[in-house]
Amino acid sequence: MSEHEREIPVEHEYDGIIEQDNRLPRWWLYTLYGAVAFAIVYWFQYEVLHASQTPELEYAAKVAESRAAEAERLKKLGVINNKSLTALALDSNTVDQGKTIFATNCASCHRADGSGLVGPNLTDKYWLHGGQPEQIFKTVRDGVQREGSVMPSWKHLGDEKVIAAVTFVMSIRNTNAPGKAPQGEPLPE
Ligand code: HEC
């Protein structure tokens, strides 16, 4: 058999480089078909049916779970300081509870979004009584005990609800909702 009579046809030749129309090896084809089949199943599972969570969602759920567990632990311990309040403010359940408490008890003077009415705007970086978590807790629990101030004490709600309200206030800090003009001193950066 001469060079030009072989079974596999030469499709192109350029500069002595020959492109031939070979059959693809079986293992290669089956790997391709397998990958396509896998992609379809995967796509349905994750993107269409949402039967499995994507790694991102799974991760977010795990983080939320561990923050919730930490929040439970801290609430049982009953320690109230900047560190514990900061950790509690990472737990979305606590912040959501605080949002409800805020809407019920505080919105009449601070508005539901905290932008201020009778009470100051809680979303700017200016604070009359300090914007650190412990300071906010003290203001909310004890109220502002000075002549002419109408900010009441919320001690009767109990620490857990006061803490939740504080975590909500922390969550709206520095969101700068348009509202009452700033009052007090800026929170140090
Ligand atoms: C009757 C109106 C009123 C209600 C209700 C009220 N506040 Fe206030 N709040 C004020 C006023 C007025 C001030 C400013 C206090 C001052 O210095 O005289 C204030 C101050 C504050 C401050 C301190 C702001 C700063 O700049 O330091 C925080 C925090 C706060 N309130 C949170 C709350 C929360 C949380 C609730 C609900 C649990 C609440 N307030 C309910 C009127 C109110």
py3Dmol code that shows the C-alpha trace and the ligand (Angstrom):
import py3Dmol

protein = """\
ATOM      1  CA  MET A   1       0.000   0.000   0.000  1.00  0.00           C
ATOM      2  CA  SER A   2       1.506   3.250  -1.066  1.00  0.00           C
ATOM      3  CA  GLU A   3       1.548   6.388   1.022  1.00  0.00           C
ATOM      4  CA  HIS A   4      -1.570   7.789  -0.741  1.00  0.00           C
ATOM      5  CA  GLU A   5      -3.769   4.689  -0.551  1.00  0.00           C
ATOM      6  CA  ARG A   6      -4.130   4.361   3.176  1.00  0.00           C
ATOM      7  CA  GLU A   7      -7.622   4.136   4.713  1.00  0.00           C
ATOM      8  CA  ILE A   8      -7.593   7.275   6.732  1.00  0.00           C
ATOM      9  CA  PRO A   9      -8.126  10.216   4.427  1.00  0.00           C
ATOM     10  CA  VAL A  10      -5.964  13.246   4.725  1.00  0.00           C
ATOM     11  CA  GLU A  11      -8.242  16.177   5.394  1.00  0.00           C
ATOM     12  CA  HIS A  12      -5.786  18.998   5.280  1.00  0.00           C
ATOM     13  CA  GLU A  13      -2.142  19.369   4.762  1.00  0.00           C
ATOM     14  CA  TYR A  14      -0.233  22.475   5.405  1.00  0.00           C
ATOM     15  CA  ASP A  15       3.504  22.920   5.566  1.00  0.00           C
ATOM     16  CA  GLY A  16       3.899  19.156   5.849  1.00  0.00           C
ATOM     17  CA  ILE A  17       1.593  18.950   8.861  1.00  0.00           C
ATOM     18  CA  ILE A  18      -1.257  16.546   8.187  1.00  0.00           C
ATOM     19  CA  GLU A  19      -4.709  16.689   9.787  1.00  0.00           C
ATOM     20  CA  GLN A  20      -6.505  13.369   9.565  1.00  0.00           C
ATOM     21  CA  ASP A  21     -10.076  12.335  10.216  1.00  0.00           C
ATOM     22  CA  ASN A  22      -9.346   9.656  12.801  1.00  0.00           C
ATOM     23  CA  ARG A  23     -12.059   7.985  14.836  1.00  0.00           C
ATOM     24  CA  LEU A  24     -11.979   9.303  18.363  1.00  0.00           C
ATOM     25  CA  PRO A  25     -10.883   6.703  20.894  1.00  0.00           C
ATOM     26  CA  ARG A  26     -13.794   5.130  22.757  1.00  0.00           C
ATOM     27  CA  TRP A  27     -12.498   6.055  26.178  1.00  0.00           C
ATOM     28  CA  TRP A  28     -12.344   9.692  25.052  1.00  0.00           C
ATOM     29  CA  LEU A  29     -15.886   9.696  23.662  1.00  0.00           C
ATOM     30  CA  TYR A  30     -17.359   7.995  26.730  1.00  0.00           C
ATOM     31  CA  THR A  31     -15.613  10.463  28.981  1.00  0.00           C
ATOM     32  CA  LEU A  32     -17.183  13.287  26.973  1.00  0.00           C
ATOM     33  CA  TYR A  33     -20.674  11.703  27.030  1.00  0.00           C
ATOM     34  CA  GLY A  34     -20.271  11.040  30.741  1.00  0.00           C
ATOM     35  CA  ALA A  35     -19.310  14.666  31.388  1.00  0.00           C
ATOM     36  CA  VAL A  36     -22.304  15.943  29.414  1.00  0.00           C
ATOM     37  CA  ALA A  37     -24.680  13.583  31.250  1.00  0.00           C
ATOM     38  CA  PHE A  38     -23.180  14.616  34.597  1.00  0.00           C
ATOM     39  CA  ALA A  39     -23.542  18.309  33.748  1.00  0.00           C
ATOM     40  CA  ILE A  40     -27.236  17.866  32.905  1.00  0.00           C
ATOM     41  CA  VAL A  41     -27.980  15.953  36.111  1.00  0.00           C
ATOM     42  CA  TYR A  42     -25.932  18.424  38.152  1.00  0.00           C
ATOM     43  CA  TRP A  43     -27.653  21.415  36.579  1.00  0.00           C
ATOM     44  CA  PHE A  44     -31.116  20.000  37.298  1.00  0.00           C
ATOM     45  CA  GLN A  45     -30.180  19.029  40.839  1.00  0.00           C
ATOM     46  CA  TYR A  46     -28.615  22.349  41.850  1.00  0.00           C
ATOM     47  CA  GLU A  47     -30.062  25.024  39.582  1.00  0.00           C
ATOM     48  CA  VAL A  48     -33.530  23.794  38.554  1.00  0.00           C
ATOM     49  CA  LEU A  49     -34.850  21.589  41.342  1.00  0.00           C
ATOM     50  CA  HIS A  50     -32.622  23.049  44.079  1.00  0.00           C
ATOM     51  CA  ALA A  51     -32.615  19.541  45.527  1.00  0.00           C
ATOM     52  CA  SER A  52     -29.037  20.055  46.718  1.00  0.00           C
ATOM     53  CA  GLN A  53     -27.539  23.240  48.061  1.00  0.00           C
ATOM     54  CA  THR A  54     -24.671  24.900  46.268  1.00  0.00           C
ATOM     55  CA  PRO A  55     -21.456  24.976  48.305  1.00  0.00           C
ATOM     56  CA  GLU A  56     -21.959  28.720  48.864  1.00  0.00           C
ATOM     57  CA  LEU A  57     -25.432  28.230  50.345  1.00  0.00           C
ATOM     58  CA  GLU A  58     -24.276  25.255  52.365  1.00  0.00           C
ATOM     59  CA  TYR A  59     -21.431  27.354  53.735  1.00  0.00           C
ATOM     60  CA  ALA A  60     -23.733  30.290  54.531  1.00  0.00           C
ATOM     61  CA  ALA A  61     -26.112  27.925  56.357  1.00  0.00           C
ATOM     62  CA  LYS A  62     -23.235  26.476  58.407  1.00  0.00           C
ATOM     63  CA  VAL A  63     -21.984  29.960  59.312  1.00  0.00           C
ATOM     64  CA  ALA A  64     -25.507  31.023  60.347  1.00  0.00           C
ATOM     65  CA  GLU A  65     -25.848  27.839  62.396  1.00  0.00           C
ATOM     66  CA  SER A  66     -22.603  28.424  64.255  1.00  0.00           C
ATOM     67  CA  ARG A  67     -23.459  32.084  64.877  1.00  0.00           C
ATOM     68  CA  ALA A  68     -26.843  31.041  66.253  1.00  0.00           C
ATOM     69  CA  ALA A  69     -25.171  28.474  68.527  1.00  0.00           C
ATOM     70  CA  GLU A  70     -22.699  31.090  69.738  1.00  0.00           C
ATOM     71  CA  ALA A  71     -25.598  33.498  70.367  1.00  0.00           C
ATOM     72  CA  GLU A  72     -27.393  30.842  72.455  1.00  0.00           C
ATOM     73  CA  ARG A  73     -24.221  30.189  74.439  1.00  0.00           C
ATOM     74  CA  LEU A  74     -23.674  33.905  75.117  1.00  0.00           C
ATOM     75  CA  LYS A  75     -27.303  34.437  76.130  1.00  0.00           C
ATOM     76  CA  LYS A  76     -27.003  31.571  78.633  1.00  0.00           C
ATOM     77  CA  LEU A  77     -23.739  32.980  79.976  1.00  0.00           C
ATOM     78  CA  GLY A  78     -25.417  36.349  80.417  1.00  0.00           C
ATOM     79  CA  VAL A  79     -22.216  38.306  79.810  1.00  0.00           C
ATOM     80  CA  ILE A  80     -22.926  41.714  78.299  1.00  0.00           C
ATOM     81  CA  ASN A  81     -19.935  43.526  76.873  1.00  0.00           C
ATOM     82  CA  ASN A  82     -18.724  44.900  73.530  1.00  0.00           C
ATOM     83  CA  LYS A  83     -17.428  41.491  72.488  1.00  0.00           C
ATOM     84  CA  SER A  84     -20.541  39.495  73.329  1.00  0.00           C
ATOM     85  CA  LEU A  85     -22.868  42.102  71.809  1.00  0.00           C
ATOM     86  CA  THR A  86     -20.768  42.175  68.642  1.00  0.00           C
ATOM     87  CA  ALA A  87     -21.036  38.377  68.380  1.00  0.00           C
ATOM     88  CA  LEU A  88     -24.782  38.501  69.049  1.00  0.00           C
ATOM     89  CA  ALA A  89     -25.211  41.113  66.316  1.00  0.00           C
ATOM     90  CA  LEU A  90     -23.884  38.531  63.832  1.00  0.00           C
ATOM     91  CA  ASP A  91     -26.817  36.229  64.567  1.00  0.00           C
ATOM     92  CA  SER A  92     -29.616  37.105  62.159  1.00  0.00           C
ATOM     93  CA  ASN A  93     -32.304  35.572  64.414  1.00  0.00           C
ATOM     94  CA  THR A  94     -31.353  37.896  67.254  1.00  0.00           C
ATOM     95  CA  VAL A  95     -31.235  40.921  64.946  1.00  0.00           C
ATOM     96  CA  ASP A  96     -34.633  39.996  63.436  1.00  0.00           C
ATOM     97  CA  GLN A  97     -36.113  39.665  66.924  1.00  0.00           C
ATOM     98  CA  GLY A  98     -34.621  43.078  67.698  1.00  0.00           C
ATOM     99  CA  LYS A  99     -36.151  44.565  64.577  1.00  0.00           C
ATOM    100  CA  THR A 100     -39.618  43.480  65.735  1.00  0.00           C
ATOM    101  CA  ILE A 101     -39.024  44.831  69.237  1.00  0.00           C
ATOM    102  CA  PHE A 102     -37.771  48.072  67.742  1.00  0.00           C
ATOM    103  CA  ALA A 103     -40.809  48.401  65.460  1.00  0.00           C
ATOM    104  CA  THR A 104     -43.141  47.875  68.446  1.00  0.00           C
ATOM    105  CA  ASN A 105     -41.423  49.956  71.112  1.00  0.00           C
ATOM    106  CA  CYS A 106     -39.021  52.394  69.535  1.00  0.00           C
ATOM    107  CA  ALA A 107     -40.318  53.329  66.089  1.00  0.00           C
ATOM    108  CA  SER A 108     -42.711  55.947  67.517  1.00  0.00           C
ATOM    109  CA  CYS A 109     -39.717  58.097  68.457  1.00  0.00           C
ATOM    110  CA  HIS A 110     -36.918  56.801  66.213  1.00  0.00           C
ATOM    111  CA  ARG A 111     -38.908  55.588  63.156  1.00  0.00           C
ATOM    112  CA  ALA A 112     -38.823  51.924  62.137  1.00  0.00           C
ATOM    113  CA  ASP A 113     -35.658  52.470  60.084  1.00  0.00           C
ATOM    114  CA  GLY A 114     -34.006  54.387  62.937  1.00  0.00           C
ATOM    115  CA  SER A 115     -33.767  57.639  60.978  1.00  0.00           C
ATOM    116  CA  GLY A 116     -35.123  59.652  63.904  1.00  0.00           C
ATOM    117  CA  LEU A 117     -38.179  61.673  64.896  1.00  0.00           C
ATOM    118  CA  VAL A 118     -38.390  62.797  68.543  1.00  0.00           C
ATOM    119  CA  GLY A 119     -35.389  60.605  69.232  1.00  0.00           C
ATOM    120  CA  PRO A 120     -32.102  60.981  67.360  1.00  0.00           C
ATOM    121  CA  ASN A 121     -31.200  59.389  64.055  1.00  0.00           C
ATOM    122  CA  LEU A 122     -29.551  56.095  65.012  1.00  0.00           C
ATOM    123  CA  THR A 123     -28.168  55.431  61.545  1.00  0.00           C
ATOM    124  CA  ASP A 124     -25.568  58.178  61.380  1.00  0.00           C
ATOM    125  CA  LYS A 125     -22.183  58.023  63.059  1.00  0.00           C
ATOM    126  CA  TYR A 126     -23.033  60.706  65.628  1.00  0.00           C
ATOM    127  CA  TRP A 127     -23.957  59.605  69.129  1.00  0.00           C
ATOM    128  CA  LEU A 128     -25.134  61.552  72.182  1.00  0.00           C
ATOM    129  CA  HIS A 129     -24.492  58.704  74.593  1.00  0.00           C
ATOM    130  CA  GLY A 130     -21.893  56.664  72.736  1.00  0.00           C
ATOM    131  CA  GLY A 131     -22.177  54.283  69.811  1.00  0.00           C
ATOM    132  CA  GLN A 132     -20.178  51.381  71.245  1.00  0.00           C
ATOM    133  CA  PRO A 133     -22.312  48.263  71.852  1.00  0.00           C
ATOM    134  CA  GLU A 134     -22.022  48.495  75.652  1.00  0.00           C
ATOM    135  CA  GLN A 135     -22.947  52.183  75.586  1.00  0.00           C
ATOM    136  CA  ILE A 136     -25.998  51.553  73.398  1.00  0.00           C
ATOM    137  CA  PHE A 137     -27.043  48.738  75.744  1.00  0.00           C
ATOM    138  CA  LYS A 138     -26.774  51.028  78.761  1.00  0.00           C
ATOM    139  CA  THR A 139     -28.793  53.808  77.051  1.00  0.00           C
ATOM    140  CA  VAL A 140     -31.553  51.400  76.048  1.00  0.00           C
ATOM    141  CA  ARG A 141     -31.725  49.492  79.348  1.00  0.00           C
ATOM    142  CA  ASP A 142     -31.540  52.531  81.637  1.00  0.00           C
ATOM    143  CA  GLY A 143     -32.968  55.237  79.398  1.00  0.00           C
ATOM    144  CA  VAL A 144     -31.597  58.758  79.499  1.00  0.00           C
ATOM    145  CA  GLN A 145     -32.000  60.020  83.036  1.00  0.00           C
ATOM    146  CA  ARG A 146     -31.688  63.726  82.585  1.00  0.00           C
ATOM    147  CA  GLU A 147     -34.151  66.588  82.855  1.00  0.00           C
ATOM    148  CA  GLY A 148     -36.250  66.937  79.768  1.00  0.00           C
ATOM    149  CA  SER A 149     -35.195  63.677  78.093  1.00  0.00           C
ATOM    150  CA  VAL A 150     -37.991  61.422  76.969  1.00  0.00           C
ATOM    151  CA  MET A 151     -35.841  58.370  76.184  1.00  0.00           C
ATOM    152  CA  PRO A 152     -37.367  55.836  78.599  1.00  0.00           C
ATOM    153  CA  SER A 153     -35.728  52.909  80.372  1.00  0.00           C
ATOM    154  CA  TRP A 154     -36.523  49.526  78.810  1.00  0.00           C
ATOM    155  CA  LYS A 155     -35.394  47.452  81.798  1.00  0.00           C
ATOM    156  CA  HIS A 156     -38.870  45.959  82.125  1.00  0.00           C
ATOM    157  CA  LEU A 157     -38.452  44.164  78.776  1.00  0.00           C
ATOM    158  CA  GLY A 158     -35.702  42.037  80.315  1.00  0.00           C
ATOM    159  CA  ASP A 159     -32.083  41.730  79.187  1.00  0.00           C
ATOM    160  CA  GLU A 160     -32.781  39.349  76.310  1.00  0.00           C
ATOM    161  CA  LYS A 161     -35.159  41.724  74.534  1.00  0.00           C
ATOM    162  CA  VAL A 162     -33.018  44.762  75.298  1.00  0.00           C
ATOM    163  CA  ILE A 163     -30.008  42.915  73.851  1.00  0.00           C
ATOM    164  CA  ALA A 164     -31.985  42.008  70.723  1.00  0.00           C
ATOM    165  CA  ALA A 165     -33.058  45.642  70.270  1.00  0.00           C
ATOM    166  CA  VAL A 166     -29.425  46.717  70.721  1.00  0.00           C
ATOM    167  CA  THR A 167     -28.221  44.267  68.047  1.00  0.00           C
ATOM    168  CA  PHE A 168     -30.795  45.772  65.681  1.00  0.00           C
ATOM    169  CA  VAL A 169     -29.545  49.285  66.495  1.00  0.00           C
ATOM    170  CA  MET A 170     -25.996  48.021  65.855  1.00  0.00           C
ATOM    171  CA  SER A 171     -27.094  46.619  62.501  1.00  0.00           C
ATOM    172  CA  ILE A 172     -28.344  50.024  61.309  1.00  0.00           C
ATOM    173  CA  ARG A 173     -25.341  51.988  62.565  1.00  0.00           C
ATOM    174  CA  ASN A 174     -23.628  53.966  59.803  1.00  0.00           C
ATOM    175  CA  THR A 175     -26.272  53.119  57.226  1.00  0.00           C
ATOM    176  CA  ASN A 176     -26.991  56.875  57.061  1.00  0.00           C
ATOM    177  CA  ALA A 177     -30.731  56.746  56.436  1.00  0.00           C
ATOM    178  CA  PRO A 178     -31.864  60.241  55.485  1.00  0.00           C
ATOM    179  CA  GLY A 179     -33.714  61.695  58.458  1.00  0.00           C
ATOM    180  CA  LYS A 180     -32.993  63.729  61.559  1.00  0.00           C
ATOM    181  CA  ALA A 181     -29.810  65.798  61.429  1.00  0.00           C
ATOM    182  CA  PRO A 182     -26.805  64.397  63.303  1.00  0.00           C
ATOM    183  CA  GLN A 183     -26.564  65.057  67.037  1.00  0.00           C
ATOM    184  CA  GLY A 184     -23.652  64.430  69.379  1.00  0.00           C
ATOM    185  CA  GLU A 185     -20.145  63.222  68.764  1.00  0.00           C
ATOM    186  CA  PRO A 186     -18.945  61.129  65.825  1.00  0.00           C
ATOM    187  CA  LEU A 187     -18.110  57.512  66.614  1.00  0.00           C
ATOM    188  CA  PRO A 188     -14.335  57.137  66.391  1.00  0.00           C
ATOM    189  CA  GLU A 189     -13.335  55.229  63.234  1.00  0.00           C
TER     190      GLU A 189
END
"""
ligand_1 = """\
43
HEC
C -40.665 58.439 73.792
C -39.699 58.497 72.754
C -38.647 57.412 72.659
C -38.829 56.054 72.616
C -40.124 55.287 72.683
C -37.526 55.486 72.463
N -36.577 56.459 72.410
Fe -34.588 56.206 72.200
N -34.288 58.182 72.446
C -35.288 59.127 72.559
C -34.686 60.434 72.753
C -35.417 61.745 72.907
C -33.294 60.226 72.785
C -32.216 61.288 73.034
C -31.853 61.196 74.487
C -31.299 62.456 75.076
O -30.097 62.631 75.022
O -32.088 63.211 75.624
C -33.088 58.798 72.569
C -31.855 58.203 72.522
C -31.650 56.888 72.178
C -30.358 56.302 71.959
C -29.029 57.007 72.091
C -28.708 57.737 70.818
C -27.428 58.507 70.903
O -27.246 59.356 70.039
O -26.617 58.248 71.786
C -30.562 54.993 71.621
C -29.501 53.964 71.282
C -31.974 54.768 71.657
N -32.618 55.940 71.985
C -32.566 53.551 71.383
C -33.920 53.310 71.615
C -34.509 52.004 71.574
C -33.762 50.722 71.230
C -35.817 52.162 71.881
C -36.858 51.088 72.021
C -36.557 49.943 72.849
C -36.050 53.577 72.089
N -34.865 54.237 71.931
C -37.267 54.127 72.360
C -36.627 58.899 72.501
C -37.227 57.655 72.522
"""
view = py3Dmol.view(width=600, height=400)
view.addModel(protein, "pdb")
view.setStyle({"model": 0}, {"cartoon": {"style": "trace"}})
view.addModel(ligand_1, "xyz")
view.setStyle({"model": 1}, {"stick": {}})
view.zoomTo()
view.show()
